[in-house]
């Protein structure tokens, strides 16, 4: 599902592991935008961050392999 823009604090769910991830940083490298994600659970302090390339389309932006969770009630 595409959103208007990827923003800090958004929660996305990994399609494979079904774990929730929090967007902690967004940055640009030349023509590409990346989001840094950290697990949104009690292991967040010890787990590694994940870097995901943002895909943009006419519908908006999305993170491949992740689903935006804040439109659903699946928290």
C-alpha positions in Angstrom: 0.0 0.0 0.0 1.4 3.4 -1.0 1.3 6.4 1.3 1.6 10.1 0.3 5.1 10.2 1.8 7.3 8.2 4.1 7.7 10.1 7.5 9.5 9.6 10.7 7.5 7.7 13.3 5.5 5.6 10.8 5.1 1.9 11.6 5.5 -0.6 8.8 5.1 -4.4 9.1 7.6 -6.8 7.4 5.8 -9.1 5.0 7.9 -12.2 5.8 8.4 -12.0 9.6 5.3 -10.0 10.5 7.3 -7.8 12.9 6.6 -4.1 13.2 9.3 -1.6 12.3 9.5 2.1 13.1 10.9 4.7 10.6 13.7 6.4 12.5 15.5 8.3 9.6 14.9 9.2 6.0 17.7 10.4 3.7 18.6 11.0 0.1 21.5 9.7 -1.9 21.7 11.4 -5.2 18.4 10.4 -6.9 17.3 7.7 -4.4 15.6 8.0 -1.0 16.2 5.5 1.8 14.4 4.8 5.1 16.1 3.5 8.2 13.9 1.1 10.1 14.2 -0.2 13.7 12.1 -2.9 15.2 9.2 -1.6 17.3 9.4 -4.0 20.2 11.3 -4.6 23.4 14.4 -5.7 21.5 14.8 -2.4 19.6 17.8 -1.2 21.6 19.8 -4.3 20.7 18.6 -5.1 17.2 20.2 -3.7 14.0 18.7 -1.1 11.9 17.4 -1.9 8.4 18.0 0.3 5.4 15.2 0.1 2.8 15.0 1.9 -0.6 11.8 3.9 -1.0 9.8 3.2 -4.1 7.9 6.1 -5.5 5.0 6.0 -8.0 2.1 8.1 -9.1 0.1 6.6 -6.2 2.7 7.7 -3.6 5.6 6.0 -1.8 6.1 2.5 -0.4 8.7 0.3 1.2 9.2 -2.9 -0.7 8.6 -6.0 1.5 6.7 -3.9 4.1 3.1 -2.9 4.7 2.0 0.4 6.2 0.2 -0.6 9.4 -1.3 2.6 10.7 -4.3 2.4 8.3 -5.3 -1.0 9.8 -6.1 -2.0 13.4 -3.4 -4.8 13.5 -1.0 -3.2 16.0 
